[in-house]
């Protein structure tokens, strides 16, 4: 039986799991150079697991001829990259890049249209393997999740670090793809760690090193700091997390609202959020029940716009995006209709949710009166791939920038600070919204 007291050991081999002494460069048992050392290795239990270049890895697994070739997943009428393999990334290809630019950077790339049904099946297989480790699994997307392995030593006869290394080996041998692991004492640093050593990575960030590790990193590396806030911070002269570490919490909150408190805490490695296995929502939606049934298409449009903005706000707050827009209608005699449309890429934007919902609504109005209307998105995923530049509709980029500006104003001055022409009329009393 292996010694599970890693708190007394310097480290172990990620390939054969044999314990190691710190001066070793290769495993004493199997000769592997993939040795993992860390002073807190035996006391950390919060993990973030992220499959490496997931879509492209699945395609390479299913077609061995692609193994050494650059692979891009994407295309379609929007003509953008959904994701790509690491070989393509070496050539400069990135997610959300227009396809023509990607092929200029890597003309020999193989372009494959996404097969979401296949990817979802593989994702469920990996998810079940995670659940074999602990019931505390919080999925973030089809190919990544947080795990809390606290108290699982008796079950697995090993501490979390070695259990996770064994999990990675199992994914490679049984599923045929690879995953990277981040291990820490909180969710923020576990997710940060999982990106440090990709692909096939295993990185550890402990309590003792957290402040020093975070200090030189750019502010945009804080989870939840997107382009808009990142640009605002940099315009204010705040370039690194270390600068945030010197600032007062009250000052940050006065400057950046509720996000200021998040910046204060995360910059110091303070994150007390739990791994919530039931937190993953299958969909995010909003709906309104009218006091009087509405038949007019023109009267329904501003309500649909207002609901779309609520859904977009919730998506952004939860840091997720959705692939499918769903319109819900209920007639005066309580008959319900649902219509849905899958997008070319996931979205967080009220503009895209509204325009998609509007096209679905136009086919339903004209005869029946409705007592309820709702809009939502399903097939949730992480926002990394959401809303790339739209080559078919050049104005979409301007609308997205306008929406980001409205979000900033609403965050600072409240939800009613700015409205679109669509939503102004919905301020009149009447509908009951949830």
PyMOL commands that set and color helices and strands:
alter all, ss='L'
color gray80, all
select helices_A, chain A and resi 6-8+54-62+64-66+86-90+99-105+116-131+153-156+160-175+187-194+210-215+219-221+227-235+241-245+249-256+258-267+297-318+350-361+383-385+395-413+424-427
alter helices_A, ss='H'
color red, helices_A
select strands_A, chain A and resi 11-13+19-20+35-37+46-51+71-75+80-84+110-112+137-141+144-148+179-184+202-204+283-294+320-331+336-347+370-382+432-433
alter strands_A, ss='S'
color yellow, strands_A
deselect
rebuild
show_as cartoon
